Amino acid sequence: MPVEAPEGIERGGVEAWFAANVANVTLPLRFERISDGRSNLTFSVTDAAGGRWALRRPPLGKGLSSAHDMGREHTVMSALAPTDVPVPPTVGICEDETVNGAPFFVMDFVDGPILRSQQAAVESFGEAERGPIGDRVADTLVAIHAVDPDEVGIGDLGHKQDYVARQLRRWRGQWEKSKTREVPLVDDVHDRLAARIPEQGPATIVHGDYRLDNMILSRSGEIAAVVDWELCTLGDPLADVGMLLVYWSEPGDELIPLADLPTTAPGFPRRDEVKARYAERSGRDLSEIDFYVALGYWKLGIILQGIIARVAAGQYGQGEDGGYETDALVDQLAKAADEAERRLG
């Protein structure tokens, strides 16, 4: 008998979709929720013959729909498949909500280490291997920003100009939808950033949540796949750099933006080294990068507030308690955004 499907999977509908749309699938299917995700939900799907795929769907219940657009994520990954950007091959998308209660898409399963913690980094790679991994993270971001959106068919993914202004409007709106209390510093940082937006250069693909644990590595430390493209749009590439530096924690940092970040393990390059490598390989001017670091901290605080609200509403399923996402961390991120903006003088 098939094992009971986890919450978020309607076995009958999903198996019927696989039978109609996935070549060489052998029913029944076995589903397993891949843990640690706080955005769209990801499930491992294994068929009776050992074939394996990954299925992505939005959180349970009603969420902030623009942040959980299955079509966008599927379109971006399909467009990037022939480029130098490593992404999992997509299999298909189902936009008929009667099949599984929400749209979903399916991709090939890419097996390899995902470094979600310092312990995972230490267990998966030696200290001498971690420096080259850090370099590859910067180089892969350069590769993403080098793709011409028009040439790969996603030139209409979003407005190309005024990216930062649009981000400030969008995330201010998300804050208003998900906040459970007033945090005056969130509003203050928004107003100061809005008053000093740097001039934007040519628009590129912007991942929107670019960090080491949104990558699947090979056993040798190569970047096998960049995942979690749900926030991807077109705009200012330096926003990705700023967010990467926000996530790139170092030993001794007082603020750890997520519960446990792998880059605190010995051997990884420091933030300044990552920044310097990106600048060298891309040729971009990073003299105003603190603006984008401030934007990253501010945006991350709002993202975590959204997770707090969705956990409270039960949209990640039963038994979820919110983990590291707390009001105190949202406050810390707002303070870090404030400090980064003030460094600009």
Beta strands, then each sheet from edge to edge (+ up, - down):
strand 1: 29-33
strand 2: 41-47
strand 3: 52-57
strand 4: 90-94
strand 5: 104-108
strand 6: 204-206
strand 7: 215-217
strand 8: 223-226
strand 9: 233-235
sheet 1: 1+ 2- 3+ 5- 4+
sheet 2: 6+ 9-
sheet 3: 7+ 8-
end
